[in-house]
Amino acid sequence: MDPQPAAVRGAAHRQPATVHSGLLAARHVLRADVTVVTQGPGNLGTGTPWGFSGVAAGEAVNAAATLGGRPVGSLRISGADPRPRHRGVSHHSLTAYGRVALARADLVVPDGLPPRLAAEVESALAPLSARHRLVHVPTGGLDAALRALPVKLSTMGRDLDADHAYFLAAAAAGRHAAALS
C-alpha cells in the first residue's frame, strides 16, 4: 500500500490541481516544513472588493488550516500607493483575511513602520483581531536582506525605496513563518 495520499502521489512532477493538493504534495512528497502560497505572477483586479484575484489568500488560509497547518498571512501594506483603498492595509488584505479566511491565521505586522502608517495599519487590523492573531515582527536586518536580493523588486511599478512598507511586510511574514518551522 502506498503511504502517500492519492492526491499527492507523483505530484512532485506535476502542477497541483488545487491549493490543497499542492500543500499536501509539499508536505508529503517534498517533506517541506514551510510552504509559501502566493498569487501571481500578475493579478486580476476590477476595482471592486470582491473582483480581485488576491482574495484567494483567504482561501489559502482555509486550505492550510483544514490540512492541519498553521497559516501565516502576509498583509498588503503601502505607504505610497496613491489610491486610498490601498494605503495602510489594502482593502484586498482586509477582504481576504477579514471575509474569506474563516480559519485563524497569524497576520504579520512589521515593526518599524513610520508612526502614521503604523497607526493606520493598527486601526485597519483591529476588527480582524477577533479572528486572527496579530503578530508584530522585528524587522532588523530585513532591509539589508531585501537590498541584497539578486532580483529587482517591484509592486505596482514601485521599487523598494518607493514603497518600502510593502516589501517589509512580506519579508516580516517570511521571517515569522521561518521561525515557526
KEKE-3310 file (N, C-alpha, C; in steps of 0.2 Angstrom, whole numbers, plus 5000, padded with zeros to 4 digits):
npx = (5004:5003:5010:5008:4995:4983:4980:4993:5002:5015:5015:5025:5030:5021:5009:5000:4982:4974:4975:4975:4980:4992:4998:4998:5006:5018:5021:5020:5027:5038:5043:5042:5043:5039:5028:5026:5012:5007:5000:5001:5012:5007:4991:4973:4961:4947:4944:4935:4929:4927:4932:4945:4960:4968:4959:4960:4970:4964:4957:4968:4972:4962:4963:4976:4974:4963:4970:4978:4989:4998:4992:5000:4998:5002:5002:4996:5003:5004:5013:5013:5005:4995:4981:4967:4961:4971:4980:4989:4983:4979:4963:4961:4968:4961:4949:4952:4957:4948:4935:4935:4944:4941:4946:4958:4972:4990:4993:5004:5012:5024:5037:5043:5037:5034:5027:5014:5009:5010:5000:4988:4988:4987:4974:4966:4967:4962:4948:4950:4957:4949:4947:4959:4977:4987:5003:5017:5032:5049:5060:5073:5088:5081:5079:5092:5093:5083:5088:5099:5095:5095:5086:5076:5065:5048:5032:5017:5023:5032:5047:5058:5063:5053:5041:5043:5037:5028:5036:5043:5033:5030:5043:5044:5033:5038:5049:5043:5036:5047:5052:5043:5045)
npy = (4994:5011:5024:5037:5050:5048:5060:5066:5058:5056:5070:5079:5080:5086:5100:5105:5102:5109:5121:5114:5101:5105:5109:5097:5090:5097:5094:5080:5074:5082:5084:5096:5109:5122:5130:5142:5150:5159:5172:5175:5175:5192:5200:5200:5212:5222:5233:5232:5227:5212:5208:5204:5195:5192:5189:5176:5173:5172:5160:5151:5152:5145:5133:5128:5128:5118:5107:5105:5114:5129:5143:5158:5175:5187:5204:5216:5230:5248:5263:5271:5270:5278:5277:5278:5266:5257:5261:5261:5246:5237:5236:5224:5214:5216:5211:5198:5192:5196:5193:5181:5172:5160:5152:5153:5164:5169:5185:5195:5209:5221:5228:5244:5253:5269:5281:5286:5278:5266:5268:5269:5256:5248:5252:5248:5234:5231:5226:5213:5207:5199:5187:5183:5181:5194:5197:5205:5208:5210:5220:5221:5220:5216:5225:5226:5213:5213:5222:5215:5206:5196:5200:5212:5222:5225:5232:5236:5245:5251:5253:5246:5257:5266:5260:5255:5249:5239:5229:5226:5221:5209:5203:5202:5193:5182:5180:5177:5165:5157:5156:5148:5135)
npz = (5000:4996:5005:5004:5002:4989:4982:4982:4976:4965:4963:4963:4951:4943:4941:4954:4957:4965:4978:4990:4986:4982:4994:5001:4993:4995:5008:5010:4999:4996:5009:5016:5028:5029:5018:5005:4999:4986:4975:4958:4944:4942:4943:4944:4943:4947:4952:4962:4979:4979:4967:4964:4961:4972:4984:4985:4994:5006:5004:5004:5017:5023:5017:5022:5036:5036:5032:5043:5045:5050:5046:5040:5037:5025:5024:5013:5013:5012:5010:5000:4989:4978:4979:4990:4995:4995:5003:5019:5026:5013:5005:4999:5007:5018:5015:5010:5022:5032:5027:5019:5024:5035:5044:5058:5057:5058:5057:5050:5056:5052:5063:5065:5056:5049:5060:5058:5047:5054:5064:5055:5050:5062:5066:5055:5056:5068:5068:5063:5073:5082:5076:5070:5074:5078:5074:5079:5071:5073:5062:5060:5050:5039:5029:5023:5019:5009:5000:4996:4987:4972:4962:4954:4964:4963:4965:4958:4950:4958:4966:4979:4987:4984:4989:5002:5014:5009:5004:5016:5024:5018:5019:5033:5036:5030:5038:5051:5047:5045:5057:5064:5059)
capx = (5000:5006:5009:5006:4988:4982:4981:5000:5006:5018:5013:5032:5032:5015:5006:4994:4976:4971:4980:4975:4984:4999:5000:4999:5012:5024:5022:5021:5032:5044:5044:5043:5041:5035:5026:5023:5007:5006:4997:5005:5014:5001:4985:4967:4958:4941:4942:4929:4932:4927:4934:4952:4962:4971:4955:4962:4974:4959:4956:4974:4972:4957:4966:4981:4971:4960:4975:4982:4995:4997:4993:5003:4996:5006:4997:4997:5003:5008:5013:5015:5000:4990:4974:4966:4959:4977:4985:4989:4982:4974:4956:4961:4970:4956:4943:4954:4958:4943:4929:4936:4948:4936:4951:4963:4979:4994:4993:5011:5013:5031:5038:5047:5034:5033:5022:5007:5007:5009:4993:4983:4988:4984:4967:4963:4968:4958:4942:4952:4960:4944:4948:4966:4982:4991:5010:5022:5039:5055:5062:5081:5091:5077:5080:5098:5092:5079:5093:5104:5092:5098:5081:5073:5059:5043:5025:5013:5028:5036:5053:5059:5063:5046:5036:5047:5032:5025:5041:5045:5028:5031:5049:5042:5029:5043:5053:5039:5035:5053:5053:5038:5047)
capy = (5000:5017:5028:5044:5051:5048:5067:5069:5053:5059:5077:5082:5081:5090:5106:5103:5103:5114:5123:5109:5096:5107:5109:5090:5087:5100:5091:5073:5072:5086:5085:5104:5111:5128:5131:5148:5150:5166:5173:5178:5182:5196:5200:5202:5217:5225:5239:5231:5222:5205:5207:5204:5188:5191:5186:5169:5172:5169:5153:5148:5151:5140:5126:5127:5126:5112:5102:5105:5118:5135:5149:5165:5180:5192:5209:5221:5237:5253:5270:5275:5269:5284:5275:5277:5260:5253:5264:5257:5239:5237:5233:5217:5210:5216:5206:5191:5189:5198:5190:5175:5167:5158:5149:5158:5164:5174:5191:5198:5217:5223:5233:5249:5257:5276:5281:5287:5272:5261:5269:5267:5248:5245:5254:5244:5227:5230:5222:5206:5203:5194:5180:5181:5183:5199:5196:5210:5205:5214:5220:5222:5216:5214:5230:5224:5207:5214:5226:5211:5201:5197:5202:5219:5221:5229:5232:5242:5249:5255:5248:5245:5263:5269:5258:5251:5246:5234:5224:5225:5217:5202:5200:5200:5187:5176:5179:5174:5158:5153:5155:5143:5128)
capz = (5000:4995:5011:5002:5000:4982:4980:4981:4973:4959:4962:4963:4944:4940:4944:4958:4954:4970:4984:4995:4984:4982:5001:5003:4990:4998:5015:5010:4994:4997:5016:5017:5035:5027:5011:5004:4994:4984:4969:4953:4943:4939:4947:4940:4948:4944:4956:4967:4984:4978:4960:4964:4962:4979:4989:4985:5000:5012:5003:5006:5024:5025:5015:5026:5042:5035:5032:5049:5045:5054:5041:5041:5032:5023:5023:5008:5017:5007:5012:4994:4984:4978:4979:4997:4997:4996:5008:5025:5024:5007:5006:4997:5013:5023:5012:5010:5029:5036:5025:5015:5028:5040:5049:5061:5054:5061:5052:5052:5056:5053:5067:5062:5051:5051:5065:5055:5044:5059:5067:5050:5050:5068:5066:5050:5058:5074:5068:5062:5079:5085:5072:5069:5079:5075:5076:5077:5070:5072:5055:5060:5045:5033:5023:5020:5015:5003:4995:4993:4983:4965:4958:4956:4967:4961:4966:4955:4947:4963:4969:4986:4990:4983:4993:5007:5019:5005:5004:5023:5027:5015:5022:5040:5036:5029:5045:5056:5045:5046:5064:5066:5057)
cpx = (5004:5005:5007:4999:4988:4983:4988:5004:5008:5017:5020:5033:5026:5013:5000:4987:4972:4977:4980:4980:4991:5002:5002:5005:5019:5026:5024:5026:5038:5047:5045:5040:5037:5034:5023:5018:5006:5003:5002:5008:5007:4995:4979:4963:4952:4940:4937:4932:4932:4930:4942:4955:4966:4966:4957:4967:4970:4958:4962:4975:4968:4960:4972:4979:4967:4964:4980:4988:4993:4998:4996:5001:5001:5002:5000:4997:5007:5007:5013:5009:4996:4983:4972:4964:4965:4982:4984:4988:4977:4968:4956:4963:4964:4950:4946:4954:4952:4936:4930:4939:4943:4940:4955:4969:4983:4995:4999:5011:5021:5032:5042:5044:5034:5027:5015:5005:5006:5002:4988:4983:4985:4976:4963:4962:4964:4952:4944:4955:4955:4945:4955:4971:4986:4998:5014:5029:5044:5058:5070:5084:5087:5078:5087:5097:5088:5084:5098:5101:5094:5093:5079:5066:5054:5036:5021:5018:5033:5041:5053:5059:5056:5041:5038:5042:5029:5030:5043:5040:5029:5037:5048:5038:5033:5047:5049:5037:5041:5054:5048:5041:5052)
cpy = (5006:5022:5035:5045:5051:5055:5069:5064:5056:5066:5081:5084:5084:5096:5103:5105:5109:5116:5118:5103:5098:5107:5102:5088:5090:5096:5084:5070:5075:5086:5092:5105:5118:5128:5138:5148:5158:5166:5175:5173:5186:5195:5202:5206:5221:5232:5239:5227:5215:5203:5207:5197:5187:5189:5179:5168:5170:5162:5149:5147:5145:5133:5124:5124:5119:5106:5101:5109:5124:5141:5155:5169:5185:5198:5213:5228:5241:5259:5274:5275:5275:5283:5274:5270:5255:5256:5261:5250:5240:5233:5226:5212:5210:5211:5199:5188:5191:5194:5183:5170:5166:5155:5155:5158:5169:5179:5195:5206:5218:5229:5238:5253:5264:5276:5282:5281:5266:5262:5267:5259:5245:5246:5249:5237:5226:5225:5214:5203:5199:5187:5178:5184:5188:5198:5201:5207:5210:5214:5221:5217:5215:5219:5228:5218:5208:5218:5221:5206:5202:5199:5209:5218:5227:5228:5238:5247:5253:5250:5249:5252:5267:5267:5253:5246:5239:5228:5222:5220:5210:5199:5198:5194:5181:5175:5175:5166:5154:5151:5149:5136:5125)
cpz = (5000:5001:5010:5000:4992:4979:4978:4977:4966:4958:4961:4955:4940:4944:4948:4956:4959:4975:4989:4993:4983:4989:5003:5000:4993:5005:5014:5005:4995:5004:5018:5024:5034:5020:5010:4998:4992:4977:4964:4948:4940:4943:4942:4945:4944:4947:4961:4973:4983:4971:4959:4965:4969:4985:4990:4991:5006:5011:5005:5013:5026:5023:5020:5033:5041:5035:5038:5050:5049:5049:5044:5035:5031:5021:5017:5011:5012:5011:5006:4989:4984:4979:4987:4999:4997:5001:5015:5024:5018:5008:5003:5003:5018:5021:5012:5017:5033:5034:5022:5020:5034:5046:5052:5058:5059:5055:5054:5051:5057:5058:5063:5057:5053:5055:5062:5051:5049:5062:5062:5050:5056:5068:5061:5052:5064:5073:5066:5068:5083:5082:5072:5074:5076:5078:5074:5077:5069:5065:5055:5055:5039:5027:5020:5016:5009:4998:4992:4988:4976:4960:4959:4959:4964:4963:4963:4952:4952:4966:4977:4990:4990:4987:4998:5011:5015:5006:5011:5026:5024:5018:5030:5041:5035:5035:5050:5054:5046:5053:5067:5064:5062)
residu = (MET:ASP:PRO:GLN:PRO:ALA:ALA:VAL:ARG:GLY:ALA:ALA:HIS:ARG:GLN:PRO:ALA:THR:VAL:HIS:SER:GLY:LEU:LEU:ALA:ALA:ARG:HIS:VAL:LEU:ARG:ALA:ASP:VAL:THR:VAL:VAL:THR:GLN:GLY:PRO:GLY:ASN:LEU:GLY:THR:GLY:THR:PRO:TRP:GLY:PHE:SER:GLY:VAL:ALA:ALA:GLY:GLU:ALA:VAL:ASN:ALA:ALA:ALA:THR:LEU:GLY:GLY:ARG:PRO:VAL:GLY:SER:LEU:ARG:ILE:SER:GLY:ALA:ASP:PRO:ARG:PRO:ARG:HIS:ARG:GLY:VAL:SER:HIS:HIS:SER:LEU:THR:ALA:TYR:GLY:ARG:VAL:ALA:LEU:ALA:ARG:ALA:ASP:LEU:VAL:VAL:PRO:ASP:GLY:LEU:PRO:PRO:ARG:LEU:ALA:ALA:GLU:VAL:GLU:SER:ALA:LEU:ALA:PRO:LEU:SER:ALA:ARG:HIS:ARG:LEU:VAL:HIS:VAL:PRO:THR:GLY:GLY:LEU:ASP:ALA:ALA:LEU:ARG:ALA:LEU:PRO:VAL:LYS:LEU:SER:THR:MET:GLY:ARG:ASP:LEU:ASP:ALA:ASP:HIS:ALA:TYR:PHE:LEU:ALA:ALA:ALA:ALA:ALA:GLY:ARG:HIS:ALA:ALA:ALA:LEU:SER)
# end
